[in-house]
Amino acid sequence: GDLEIALQYAEQELAPRTELNESFMKELESAMSLFAFDQKSIKDSPVADLLNNTQRQNTASLVNAAILKGIHQQKSAKLTTILQTMMV
């Protein structure tokens, strides 16, 4: 299922990139260790902090910035920029 696809992707696409960046390897290992826990025990796991809302928002922002950079646009979406300007 989806777990097998995720593990295969990590092994084939992400693992080779860890040779160039040791910190990426540590982050990848932490993220992949989430698969070792079920829903009940994940809250008590050493990687539970990866699931808190702040971490999720930070991860989403990084992913969005990378996608936008990949398509040669500004780092944040225009709506986000407008909202941030309005709140200042």
Z-matrix of the N, CA and C atoms (Angstrom, degrees):
N
C 1 1.436
C 2 1.517 1 111.32
N 3 1.295 2 115.69 1 -149.37
C 4 1.459 3 122.22 2 -177.06
C 5 1.529 4 112.63 3 -64.54
N 6 1.328 5 116.51 4 -35.38
C 7 1.462 6 120.42 5 178.93
C 8 1.524 7 110.68 6 -62.55
N 9 1.310 8 116.07 7 -44.76
C 10 1.459 9 119.93 8 179.49
C 11 1.529 10 111.25 9 -62.68
N 12 1.315 11 116.73 10 -39.84
C 13 1.469 12 121.04 11 178.59
C 14 1.525 13 110.28 12 -64.81
N 15 1.325 14 116.64 13 -43.04
C 16 1.465 15 120.80 14 179.51
C 17 1.524 16 111.34 15 -63.52
N 18 1.317 17 116.44 16 -43.93
C 19 1.467 18 120.08 17 179.56
C 20 1.527 19 111.33 18 -65.96
N 21 1.312 20 116.07 19 -40.51
C 22 1.466 21 120.21 20 178.26
C 23 1.533 22 110.67 21 -63.86
N 24 1.327 23 116.77 22 -42.74
C 25 1.461 24 120.78 23 178.48
C 26 1.526 25 110.39 24 -62.18
N 27 1.319 26 116.12 25 -45.62
C 28 1.462 27 120.17 26 -179.83
C 29 1.523 28 110.97 27 -61.17
N 30 1.303 29 116.01 28 -41.91
C 31 1.465 30 120.44 29 -178.76
C 32 1.528 31 111.73 30 -67.85
N 33 1.317 32 116.78 31 -43.68
C 34 1.466 33 120.39 32 -174.31
C 35 1.522 34 113.82 33 -84.37
N 36 1.339 35 116.98 34 -37.75
C 37 1.463 36 119.98 35 -172.71
C 38 1.531 37 114.02 36 -102.69
N 39 1.313 38 116.33 37 -39.30
C 40 1.469 39 119.49 38 -173.54
C 41 1.525 40 113.33 39 -91.91
N 42 1.306 41 117.17 40 -42.42
C 43 1.466 42 120.51 41 -177.47
C 44 1.526 43 113.21 42 -55.19
N 45 1.333 44 119.97 43 -42.69
C 46 1.467 45 118.81 44 179.07
C 47 1.540 46 113.51 45 -60.83
N 48 1.316 47 117.04 46 -26.44
C 49 1.464 48 120.58 47 -179.53
C 50 1.521 49 112.92 48 -75.83
N 51 1.328 50 116.99 49 -16.33
C 52 1.460 51 120.01 50 -178.84
C 53 1.523 52 111.96 51 -71.26
N 54 1.316 53 116.91 52 -20.22
C 55 1.462 54 120.34 53 179.38
C 56 1.529 55 111.45 54 -64.31
N 57 1.304 56 116.88 55 -26.48
C 58 1.461 57 121.43 56 -177.76
C 59 1.521 58 112.93 57 -92.89
N 60 1.331 59 117.24 58 -15.20
C 61 1.452 60 120.06 59 -173.08
C 62 1.526 61 109.81 60 -146.99
N 63 1.322 62 116.31 61 105.50
C 64 1.464 63 120.85 62 -176.41
C 65 1.527 64 112.13 63 -66.13
N 66 1.329 65 118.03 64 -36.24
C 67 1.464 66 119.40 65 179.98
C 68 1.529 67 110.51 66 -67.43
N 69 1.338 68 117.02 67 -33.19
C 70 1.466 69 120.31 68 176.24
C 71 1.526 70 109.87 69 -64.09
N 72 1.322 71 116.47 70 -37.69
C 73 1.459 72 120.42 71 179.19
C 74 1.524 73 110.27 72 -62.14
N 75 1.325 74 117.51 73 -44.47
C 76 1.463 75 120.66 74 179.83
C 77 1.527 76 111.25 75 -63.70
N 78 1.332 77 116.48 76 -41.52
C 79 1.462 78 120.21 77 178.75
C 80 1.525 79 111.18 78 -65.95
N 81 1.319 80 116.23 79 -41.54
C 82 1.462 81 120.49 80 178.92
C 83 1.525 82 110.48 81 -64.00
N 84 1.317 83 117.68 82 -42.54
C 85 1.460 84 121.04 83 178.13
C 86 1.524 85 111.05 84 -61.09
N 87 1.333 86 116.43 85 -42.39
C 88 1.470 87 119.91 86 178.33
C 89 1.518 88 111.07 87 -62.89
N 90 1.320 89 115.95 88 -47.04
C 91 1.466 90 119.68 89 -179.41
C 92 1.522 91 111.39 90 -63.37
N 93 1.301 92 116.98 91 -42.96
C 94 1.464 93 120.22 92 -178.69
C 95 1.529 94 111.84 93 -69.09
N 96 1.326 95 117.35 94 -26.87
C 97 1.463 96 119.31 95 179.34
C 98 1.528 97 111.61 96 -68.69
N 99 1.331 98 117.88 97 -16.00
C 100 1.461 99 120.28 98 175.05
C 101 1.525 100 111.32 99 -58.80
N 102 1.326 101 116.67 100 -29.81
C 103 1.460 102 120.82 101 -179.56
C 104 1.524 103 112.83 102 -69.55
N 105 1.326 104 117.69 103 -15.03
C 106 1.464 105 120.89 104 -177.01
C 107 1.529 106 112.90 105 -80.81
N 108 1.324 107 116.74 106 -10.33
C 109 1.464 108 120.29 107 -174.96
C 110 1.522 109 110.84 108 -115.21
N 111 1.340 110 115.35 109 146.21
C 112 1.456 111 118.43 110 173.78
C 113 1.528 112 108.79 111 -88.23
N 114 1.319 113 116.15 112 174.76
C 115 1.467 114 121.00 113 -174.84
C 116 1.526 115 112.98 114 -59.45
N 117 1.322 116 117.31 115 -33.30
C 118 1.461 117 120.51 116 -178.00
C 119 1.519 118 112.42 117 -75.59
N 120 1.312 119 117.72 118 -37.51
C 121 1.466 120 119.97 119 -174.53
C 122 1.527 121 113.69 120 -93.93
N 123 1.319 122 118.45 121 -9.49
C 124 1.473 123 120.51 122 -176.94
C 125 1.525 124 111.35 123 -63.60
N 126 1.328 125 117.53 124 -32.80
C 127 1.468 126 121.15 125 -177.69
C 128 1.521 127 112.10 126 -63.77
N 129 1.322 128 117.27 127 -26.98
C 130 1.463 129 122.00 128 -179.46
C 131 1.523 130 112.55 129 -101.12
N 132 1.321 131 116.74 130 8.04
C 133 1.469 132 120.55 131 -175.87
C 134 1.528 133 110.76 132 -83.82
N 135 1.332 134 117.08 133 162.85
C 136 1.467 135 120.80 134 178.18
C 137 1.533 136 113.37 135 -68.73
N 138 1.322 137 117.12 136 -11.64
C 139 1.472 138 119.95 137 -179.44
C 140 1.528 139 112.03 138 -111.56
N 141 1.312 140 117.78 139 16.06
C 142 1.461 141 121.76 140 -178.00
C 143 1.525 142 112.17 141 -59.87
N 144 1.332 143 117.10 142 -29.83
C 145 1.466 144 120.04 143 -179.55
C 146 1.531 145 112.69 144 -62.19
N 147 1.333 146 117.19 145 -20.87
C 148 1.467 147 119.87 146 178.38
C 149 1.522 148 112.01 147 -68.84
N 150 1.324 149 116.81 148 -16.16
C 151 1.454 150 120.93 149 -176.85
C 152 1.520 151 114.07 150 -100.24
N 153 1.336 152 118.52 151 -2.57
C 154 1.460 153 117.63 152 -179.03
C 155 1.531 154 110.11 153 -72.60
N 156 1.312 155 115.68 154 158.35
C 157 1.471 156 120.88 155 -173.34
C 158 1.517 157 113.62 156 -60.39
N 159 1.318 158 117.85 157 -38.21
C 160 1.461 159 120.85 158 179.24
C 161 1.521 160 110.56 159 -62.14
N 162 1.320 161 116.54 160 -45.07
C 163 1.464 162 120.22 161 178.96
C 164 1.519 163 110.83 162 -64.76
N 165 1.305 164 117.13 163 -39.54
C 166 1.473 165 120.78 164 178.50
C 167 1.527 166 110.96 165 -62.34
N 168 1.325 167 116.50 166 -42.45
C 169 1.471 168 120.38 167 179.34
C 170 1.524 169 110.95 168 -66.37
N 171 1.328 170 116.63 169 -41.65
C 172 1.469 171 120.04 170 177.50
C 173 1.528 172 110.98 171 -61.96
N 174 1.322 173 115.74 172 -43.47
C 175 1.461 174 119.98 173 179.32
C 176 1.524 175 110.88 174 -63.77
N 177 1.318 176 116.56 175 -44.29
C 178 1.469 177 120.28 176 178.83
C 179 1.528 178 110.97 177 -60.98
N 180 1.322 179 117.46 178 -40.75
C 181 1.468 180 120.94 179 178.63
C 182 1.523 181 111.27 180 -63.77
N 183 1.325 182 116.15 181 -42.35
C 184 1.468 183 119.70 182 178.72
C 185 1.527 184 111.75 183 -64.90
N 186 1.324 185 115.88 184 -41.48
C 187 1.465 186 119.77 185 178.68
C 188 1.523 187 110.35 186 -65.11
N 189 1.322 188 117.01 187 -45.37
C 190 1.466 189 120.20 188 178.86
C 191 1.525 190 111.68 189 -61.02
N 192 1.322 191 117.04 190 -42.64
C 193 1.466 192 120.70 191 179.02
C 194 1.521 193 110.90 192 -62.79
N 195 1.330 194 116.54 193 -40.49
C 196 1.469 195 120.03 194 179.21
C 197 1.527 196 111.22 195 -66.23
N 198 1.320 197 116.52 196 -40.27
C 199 1.466 198 119.95 197 178.58
C 200 1.525 199 110.41 198 -64.31
N 201 1.328 200 116.02 199 -47.17
C 202 1.463 201 119.81 200 179.97
C 203 1.526 202 111.51 201 -62.91
N 204 1.324 203 116.17 202 -39.38
C 205 1.465 204 120.09 203 177.10
C 206 1.527 205 110.12 204 -63.38
N 207 1.321 206 115.56 205 -39.31
C 208 1.457 207 120.96 206 -179.62
C 209 1.516 208 113.11 207 -63.65
N 210 1.325 209 115.79 208 -28.18
C 211 1.465 210 118.62 209 178.19
C 212 1.529 211 110.69 210 -105.29
N 213 1.323 212 114.75 211 19.41
C 214 1.467 213 123.27 212 172.94
C 215 1.527 214 113.59 213 59.58
N 216 1.319 215 116.33 214 44.68
C 217 1.452 216 120.49 215 174.81
C 218 1.519 217 107.94 216 -116.50
N 219 1.315 218 114.79 217 175.64
C 220 1.460 219 118.61 218 179.22
C 221 1.516 220 110.19 219 -63.61
N 222 1.343 221 115.66 220 163.41
C 223 1.461 222 120.67 221 -173.69
C 224 1.519 223 113.80 222 -64.03
N 225 1.318 224 118.59 223 -33.64
C 226 1.461 225 119.58 224 179.80
C 227 1.519 226 109.32 225 -121.30
N 228 1.293 227 114.72 226 154.90
C 229 1.452 228 119.70 227 179.29
C 230 1.523 229 109.71 228 -64.93
N 231 1.316 230 116.94 229 151.32
C 232 1.460 231 121.17 230 -177.94
C 233 1.515 232 111.88 231 -58.99
N 234 1.324 233 117.23 232 -39.81
C 235 1.462 234 120.24 233 179.83
C 236 1.519 235 110.65 234 -61.83
N 237 1.315 236 116.83 235 -41.96
C 238 1.465 237 120.56 236 178.36
C 239 1.524 238 110.74 237 -61.55
N 240 1.328 239 116.78 238 -43.74
C 241 1.459 240 121.81 239 179.20
C 242 1.512 241 110.69 240 -61.85
N 243 1.323 242 117.37 241 -43.14
C 244 1.461 243 121.71 242 179.95
C 245 1.517 244 110.47 243 -64.02
N 246 1.318 245 117.12 244 -44.98
C 247 1.465 246 120.78 245 179.43
C 248 1.518 247 111.69 246 -63.56
N 249 1.325 248 117.14 247 -40.27
C 250 1.454 249 120.07 248 178.95
C 251 1.528 250 110.49 249 -65.43
N 252 1.311 251 117.38 250 -38.70
C 253 1.461 252 121.73 251 178.58
C 254 1.529 253 110.49 252 -64.98
N 255 1.310 254 116.61 253 -40.33
C 256 1.469 255 120.75 254 -179.53
C 257 1.522 256 112.33 255 -67.25
N 258 1.325 257 117.50 256 -29.31
C 259 1.455 258 120.94 257 -175.86
C 260 1.532 259 112.59 258 -83.40
N 261 1.308 260 117.29 259 -12.09
C 262 1.466 261 120.11 260 -177.77
C 263 1.498 262 111.30 261 -81.66
